[in-house]
Amino acid sequence: MKVRFPKVQVHYRKANYIQPLQLPSLDGIIAANTLHFLRDKEPVIDLFYAYLKPAGRVILVEYNIEDGYYAVPYPLPYPAWERLARRSGFAVTQLLATRPSSFLREIYSALSMK
């Protein structure tokens, strides 16, 4: 990271993100292919919101499917993400892109802003 993005400060931390973490206010959070492992996502999204600075953002990458699968037990299709982000306080959510997935129908990326 330092070689490719010398002006970006990244802190790596091994932690269980479903529990509150002691973090400074963040500019952004990237959650890629992770929320589909959580049955109850709202408490984690509330934590994400709390970690962010007033203009903070979340970028989400998830499978755009409705039904669970052994590798994606609790899917988060984009319409569900929009509702969840709104309930957690995010002012704006937008679909960035979708791509066919060789594993499960389609994958999407979305941006949610405070």
N, CA and C of each residue as an Amber inpcrd file, in Angstrom:
protein
   342
   0.8190000  -1.1870000   0.0000000   0.0000000   0.0000000   0.0000000
   0.8680000   1.2580000   0.0000000   1.8850000   1.2820000   0.8420000
   2.6960000   2.4980000   0.9470000   3.3770000   2.8450000  -0.3750000
   3.8090000   1.8510000  -1.1050000   4.4850000   2.1090000  -2.3730000
   3.4910000   2.6540000  -3.4040000   2.3190000   2.0360000  -3.4680000
   1.3420000   2.4370000  -4.4800000   0.5690000   3.6960000  -4.0990000
   0.3070000   3.8790000  -2.8010000  -0.4760000   5.0210000  -2.3190000
   0.2590000   5.6900000  -1.1560000   1.3540000   6.3750000  -1.4220000
   2.1940000   6.9070000  -0.3410000   1.5130000   7.9420000   0.5480000
   0.4880000   8.6200000   0.0630000  -0.1730000   9.6550000   0.8690000
  -1.3550000   9.1300000   1.6720000  -1.6740000   7.8700000   1.5030000
  -2.8090000   7.2850000   2.2120000  -2.3080000   6.5990000   3.4740000
  -2.9540000   6.9000000   4.5720000  -2.6010000   6.2790000   5.8430000
  -3.5770000   5.1380000   6.1200000  -3.0580000   3.9270000   6.2330000
  -3.8700000   2.7430000   6.4810000  -3.4040000   2.0950000   7.7710000
  -4.3610000   1.7290000   8.6090000  -4.0600000   1.0030000   9.8410000
  -4.7540000  -0.3470000   9.7520000  -3.9900000  -1.4220000   9.8550000
  -4.5610000  -2.7540000   9.8180000  -4.7660000  -3.2270000  11.2470000
  -5.9240000  -3.8250000  11.4760000  -6.2460000  -4.2920000  12.8140000
  -7.0160000  -5.6010000  12.6880000  -6.5610000  -6.6090000  13.3890000
  -7.2900000  -7.8660000  13.4260000  -8.2670000  -7.7790000  14.5840000
  -9.5680000  -7.8420000  14.2590000 -10.5840000  -7.6620000  15.2940000
 -11.8940000  -8.2790000  14.8330000 -12.7930000  -8.4470000  15.7680000
 -14.1400000  -8.8980000  15.4770000 -15.0010000  -7.6580000  15.2970000
 -15.3450000  -7.3350000  14.0750000 -16.0060000  -6.0610000  13.7990000
 -17.4610000  -6.0100000  14.2460000 -18.0150000  -7.1250000  14.7220000
 -19.3880000  -7.0520000  15.2200000 -19.4350000  -6.5160000  16.6510000
 -18.2790000  -6.3750000  17.2650000 -18.1690000  -5.7590000  18.5910000
 -17.6320000  -4.3410000  18.4140000 -18.0240000  -3.4060000  19.2830000
 -17.4940000  -2.0390000  19.1730000 -15.9620000  -2.0250000  19.2460000
 -15.3680000  -1.2100000  18.4000000 -13.9100000  -1.0650000  18.3410000
 -13.5270000   0.3510000  18.7540000 -12.3870000   0.4960000  19.3580000
 -11.8560000   1.8190000  19.6760000 -11.1400000   2.3310000  18.4320000
 -11.7890000   3.2280000  17.7130000 -11.2500000   3.7520000  16.4630000
 -11.3390000   5.2660000  16.4590000 -10.4060000   5.9160000  15.7660000
 -10.5990000   7.3520000  15.5280000 -11.7250000   7.5170000  14.5120000
 -12.2500000   8.7080000  14.3690000 -13.2730000   8.9480000  13.3470000
 -12.6880000   8.6520000  11.9740000 -13.4420000   7.9270000  11.1820000
 -12.9580000   7.4580000   9.8880000 -13.5720000   8.2400000   8.7360000
 -12.7960000   8.3900000   7.6700000 -13.3060000   8.9720000   6.4310000
 -14.1790000   7.9740000   5.6910000 -13.8260000   6.6990000   5.7840000
 -14.5820000   5.7000000   5.0500000 -14.3410000   4.2940000   5.5470000
 -15.2400000   3.4220000   5.1530000 -15.1630000   1.9960000   5.4690000
 -15.4700000   1.2460000   4.1830000 -14.6980000   0.2070000   3.9060000
 -14.9770000  -0.6900000   2.7960000 -15.3710000  -2.0310000   3.3990000
 -16.5440000  -2.5040000   3.0380000 -17.0340000  -3.8040000   3.4980000
 -17.2960000  -4.6440000   2.2520000 -16.3980000  -5.5550000   1.9580000
 -16.4920000  -6.3420000   0.7320000 -16.6880000  -7.8200000   1.0740000
 -17.8150000  -8.3530000   0.6130000 -18.1210000  -9.7750000   0.7770000
 -17.9990000 -10.2400000   2.2230000 -18.5880000  -9.4920000   3.1200000
 -18.5060000  -9.8520000   4.5340000 -19.8450000  -9.8270000   5.2440000
 -20.7150000  -8.8870000   4.9220000 -21.9730000  -8.7600000   5.6610000
 -22.9110000  -9.9390000   5.4300000 -22.7160000 -10.6690000   4.3500000
 -23.6060000 -11.8070000   4.0890000 -23.3750000 -12.9650000   5.0570000
 -22.4050000 -12.8500000   5.9330000 -22.1920000 -13.8640000   6.9670000
 -22.9480000 -13.5430000   8.2590000 -23.5390000 -12.3660000   8.3380000
 -24.2350000 -11.9320000   9.5460000 -25.7430000 -12.0420000   9.3740000
 -26.3870000 -12.7040000  10.2980000 -27.8530000 -12.7800000  10.2720000
 -28.4330000 -11.4030000  10.5990000 -27.9350000 -10.7780000  11.6700000
 -28.4340000  -9.4760000  12.1130000 -27.4030000  -8.4090000  11.7530000
 -27.6300000  -7.7220000  10.6680000 -26.6630000  -6.7630000  10.1340000
 -26.8060000  -5.3600000  10.7280000 -27.9980000  -5.0060000  11.1760000
 -28.2650000  -3.6330000  11.5940000 -27.3310000  -3.1290000  12.7040000
 -27.0510000  -3.9200000  13.7480000 -26.1200000  -3.4110000  14.7690000
 -24.7310000  -3.0810000  14.2120000 -24.2810000  -3.8490000  13.2520000
 -22.9600000  -3.5920000  12.6510000 -22.9990000  -2.3390000  11.7880000
 -24.0670000  -2.1510000  11.0390000 -24.1890000  -0.9490000  10.2130000
 -24.2990000   0.2820000  11.1120000 -24.9800000   0.1570000  12.2330000
 -25.0260000   1.2580000  13.2030000 -23.6270000   1.5920000  13.7130000
 -22.8110000   0.5600000  13.9570000 -21.4180000   0.8000000  14.3730000
 -20.6470000   1.5050000  13.2590000 -20.7910000   1.0260000  12.0350000
 -20.1130000   1.6720000  10.9010000 -20.4620000   3.1600000  10.8670000
 -21.7370000   3.4620000  10.9920000 -22.1890000   4.8510000  10.9580000
 -21.5190000   5.6570000  12.0770000 -21.4650000   5.0930000  13.2540000
 -20.8730000   5.7920000  14.3990000 -19.3690000   6.0270000  14.2290000
 -18.6910000   5.1540000  13.5150000 -17.2420000   5.2960000  13.3150000
 -16.8910000   6.4100000  12.3370000 -17.8290000   6.8080000  11.5120000
 -17.5310000   7.7310000  10.4140000 -17.5630000   9.2010000  10.8350000
 -16.7090000   9.9700000  10.1780000 -16.7630000  11.4320000  10.2980000
 -18.0770000  11.9270000   9.6910000 -18.4500000  13.1860000   9.9360000
 -19.7260000  13.6970000   9.3980000 -19.9000000  13.5130000   7.8900000
 -18.8510000  13.5480000   7.1210000 -18.9690000  13.3410000   5.6630000
 -18.4820000  11.9400000   5.2710000 -18.4840000  11.0080000   6.2240000
 -17.9610000   9.6750000   5.9770000 -18.7920000   8.8510000   5.0100000
 -18.1500000   7.8170000   4.4830000 -18.7700000   6.9730000   3.4570000
 -18.4970000   5.5070000   3.7130000 -19.4170000   4.6860000   3.2740000
 -19.2330000   3.2370000   3.2650000 -19.3310000   2.7750000   1.8250000
 -18.3770000   1.9750000   1.4190000 -18.4580000   1.2930000   0.1330000
 -18.7160000  -0.1670000   0.4470000 -19.7680000  -0.6820000  -0.1590000
 -20.1860000  -2.0520000   0.0850000 -20.0780000  -2.8540000  -1.2010000
 -19.5860000  -4.0810000  -1.0980000 -19.5690000  -5.0320000  -2.2110000
 -20.2300000  -6.3070000  -1.7020000 -21.3070000  -6.7170000  -2.3530000
 -22.0490000  -7.9000000  -1.9260000 -22.6900000  -8.5960000  -3.1250000
 -23.1110000  -9.8230000  -2.9010000 -23.8710000 -10.5470000  -3.9150000
 -25.2910000 -10.0160000  -3.9500000 -25.8040000  -9.8390000  -5.1370000
 -27.1450000  -9.2940000  -5.3300000 -28.1310000 -10.4490000  -5.5070000
 -28.2930000 -11.2170000  -4.4380000 -29.1830000 -12.3790000  -4.4730000
 -30.1470000 -12.3150000  -3.2930000 -31.2680000 -12.9880000  -3.4320000
 -32.2980000 -12.9980000  -2.3860000 -32.1900000 -14.2050000  -1.4680000
 -31.8710000 -15.3620000  -2.0220000 -31.8840000 -16.5970000  -1.2540000
 -30.4960000 -16.9830000  -0.7840000 -30.4120000 -17.4570000   0.4560000
 -29.1430000 -17.8830000   1.0270000 -28.5650000 -19.0960000   0.3230000
 -27.2920000 -19.2640000   0.5170000 -26.5050000 -20.3170000  -0.1080000
 -25.4360000 -20.6580000   0.9120000 -24.8550000 -21.8390000   0.8740000
 -23.9130000 -22.2190000   1.9310000 -22.7700000 -21.2090000   2.1000000
 -22.3150000 -20.6060000   1.0290000 -21.2120000 -19.6500000   1.1130000
 -21.6960000 -18.2130000   1.3370000 -22.9760000 -17.9890000   1.1600000
 -23.5920000 -16.6790000   1.3650000 -24.8930000 -16.9290000   2.1510000
 -24.7500000 -17.2370000   3.4360000 -25.9260000 -17.6890000   4.1860000
 -27.0080000 -16.6350000   4.4110000 -26.6190000 -15.3680000   4.5190000
 -27.5800000 -14.2920000   4.7850000 -27.3530000 -13.1610000   3.7870000
 -27.8250000 -13.3500000   2.5560000 -27.5220000 -12.3810000   1.5000000
 -28.0740000 -10.9930000   1.8030000 -27.4720000 -10.0190000   1.1410000
 -27.8620000  -8.6160000   1.2870000 -28.0200000  -8.0110000  -0.1100000
 -29.1510000  -8.2760000  -0.7780000 -29.3480000  -7.6880000  -2.1030000
 -29.4250000  -6.1680000  -2.0010000 -29.1550000  -5.5070000  -3.1100000
 -29.0680000  -4.0510000  -3.0780000 -30.2990000  -3.3590000  -2.4910000
 -31.5290000  -3.7190000  -2.8580000 -32.6790000  -3.0290000  -2.2470000
 -32.7000000  -3.1510000  -0.7170000 -32.2860000  -4.2880000  -0.2060000
 -32.2200000  -4.4600000   1.2520000 -31.1300000  -3.5660000   1.8440000
 -30.0020000  -3.4220000   1.1300000 -28.9450000  -2.5220000   1.6060000
 -29.4550000  -1.0810000   1.6670000 -30.1770000  -0.6420000   0.6530000
 -30.7300000   0.7170000   0.6740000 -31.5810000   0.9520000   1.9170000
 -32.4580000   0.0070000   2.2190000 -33.3290000   0.1420000   3.4000000
 -32.5320000   0.1330000   4.6930000 -31.5820000  -0.7740000   4.7910000
 -30.7600000  -0.8930000   6.0020000 -29.9180000   0.3620000   6.2060000
 -29.2990000   0.8590000   5.1570000 -28.4810000   2.0730000   5.2600000
 -29.3340000   3.2590000   5.7110000 -30.5300000   3.3960000   5.1590000
 -31.4360000   4.4860000   5.5400000 -31.8070000   4.3780000   7.0180000
 -32.1660000   3.1700000   7.4770000 -32.5360000   2.9770000   8.8870000
 -31.3840000   3.3070000   9.8250000 -30.1530000   3.0880000   9.3620000
 -28.9830000   3.3530000  10.2010000 -28.5300000   4.8040000  10.1330000
 -29.1980000   5.6250000   9.3370000 -28.9140000   7.0540000   9.3190000
 -28.2050000   7.5820000   8.0930000 -27.8320000   6.7360000   7.1620000
 -27.1460000   7.2190000   5.9660000 -28.1160000   8.0340000   5.1180000
 -27.6700000   9.2040000   4.6890000 -28.5210000  10.1360000   3.9540000
 -28.6610000   9.7580000   2.4870000 -27.6020000   9.2230000   1.9190000
 -27.5860000   8.9250000   0.4840000 -26.9900000   7.5410000   0.2890000
 -27.6430000   6.7420000  -0.5240000 -27.1040000   5.4450000  -0.9460000
 -27.3010000   5.3400000  -2.4390000 -26.2530000   4.9100000  -3.1290000
 -26.3720000   4.7520000  -4.5760000 -25.6580000   3.4970000  -5.0350000
 -26.2410000   2.8780000  -6.0170000 -25.6490000   1.7200000  -6.6620000
 -24.5230000   2.2180000  -7.5580000 -23.3350000   1.6840000  -7.3810000
 -22.2000000   2.1010000  -8.2120000 -22.0820000   1.2500000  -9.4680000
 -22.1390000  -0.0710000  -9.2920000 -21.9730000  -0.9560000 -10.4430000
 -22.4720000  -2.3510000 -10.1010000 -22.8020000  -3.1050000 -11.1340000
 -23.1070000  -4.5280000 -10.9910000 -22.2610000  -5.2860000 -12.0000000
 -21.9720000  -6.5190000 -11.6620000 -21.2090000  -7.3820000 -12.5570000
 -21.7630000  -8.7920000 -12.4370000 -21.8050000  -9.5130000 -13.5400000
 -22.1860000 -10.9210000 -13.4410000 -21.1720000 -11.6530000 -12.5530000
 -21.6500000 -12.6090000 -11.8100000 -20.7870000 -13.4080000 -10.9590000
 -20.8050000 -14.8490000 -11.4510000 -19.6560000 -15.4440000 -11.6100000
 -19.6110000 -16.8540000 -12.0020000 -20.0240000 -17.7430000 -10.8400000
 -20.0430000 -17.1780000  -9.6380000 -20.4060000 -17.9430000  -8.4440000
 -21.9050000 -17.8430000  -8.1610000 -22.4120000 -16.6220000  -8.0580000
 -23.8330000 -16.4100000  -7.7370000 -24.3740000 -15.2150000  -8.5030000
 -25.0690000 -15.4350000  -9.5280000 -25.7990000 -14.4670000 -10.3570000
 -25.0940000 -13.1400000 -10.5840000 -25.0200000 -12.2810000  -9.5450000
 -24.5290000 -10.9160000  -9.7410000 -23.9070000 -10.4000000  -8.4470000
 -22.9230000  -9.5370000  -8.6130000 -22.3100000  -8.8480000  -7.4700000
 -22.4520000  -7.3500000  -7.7270000 -22.6060000  -6.5880000  -6.6560000
 -22.7840000  -5.1390000  -6.8080000 -21.8540000  -4.3860000  -5.8690000
 -21.6440000  -3.1290000  -6.2190000 -20.9630000  -2.2130000  -5.3160000
 -21.9030000  -1.0270000  -5.1000000 -21.8730000  -0.5000000  -3.8790000
 -22.7440000   0.6200000  -3.5190000 -21.9840000   1.5750000  -2.6310000
 -22.4090000   2.8030000  -2.6590000 -21.8370000   3.8610000  -1.8220000
 -22.9420000   4.4340000  -0.9460000 -22.6760000   4.5120000   0.3590000
 -23.6040000   5.1620000   1.2900000 -22.8540000   6.2590000   2.0120000
 -23.4940000   7.4360000   2.0980000 -22.8530000   8.6140000   2.7060000
 -23.7020000   9.1450000   3.8600000 -23.0080000   9.6350000   4.8770000
 -23.6990000  10.2390000   6.0110000 -24.4370000  11.4850000   5.5960000
